[in-house]
Amino acid sequence: MDKTVIAQAPDGLIISDMVDVFATYFEARADKASNALNGIGCSSFHKA
């Protein structure tokens, strides 16, 4: 990870990326809890 690139990124970009990470995390948890299928009809989580 290049800290210089991150330090020079616009604040709005950093904030929007952080919000996207949280949204993806909660969406993945909800999908897993409901055994939902992804966009191509497959389970997003492998069962070992």
N, C-alpha and C positions, 0 to 999 in steps of 0.2 A: 504494500500500500504506500503510495507516494504522498507523504504528509504535506509537501509543498503544493501539490495540486489541490488537495483538500482545503488547505489554508487559503488558497486564492479563489476558491469557488464562491459564487454569490450566495449570500445568506438564504435567499428564497429557495435556491436549488437544494441546499443542505437540508433545510426544514422540510421541503416537499419529499425528499428522499427518506427522511426519518419517519414522516407520516405514512409513507408507502410501506415501509418495513413493518410498522405496527399494524396497518390494515391487513397486510399479507399474513402476518402471524395469527391474528384473530380469525381471519377467513380460513386459514388452514386448520386451526383448532376446531372451528365449527364444522368444516367438511369432515374431519376425522371423526368427530363425535356423532355425526349423522350418517356415517358411511356413504357419503355422497360420491357421485361419479364426477370425473373431470370433464372438460369440454369434448373429449373424444370418446366418452363412455367408459372409461377405465377408472378403477380405484386409484386415487392419488397416493395411497399408502400401501406399502407392502407388508404382508403379515408373515412374520418369520416363524 
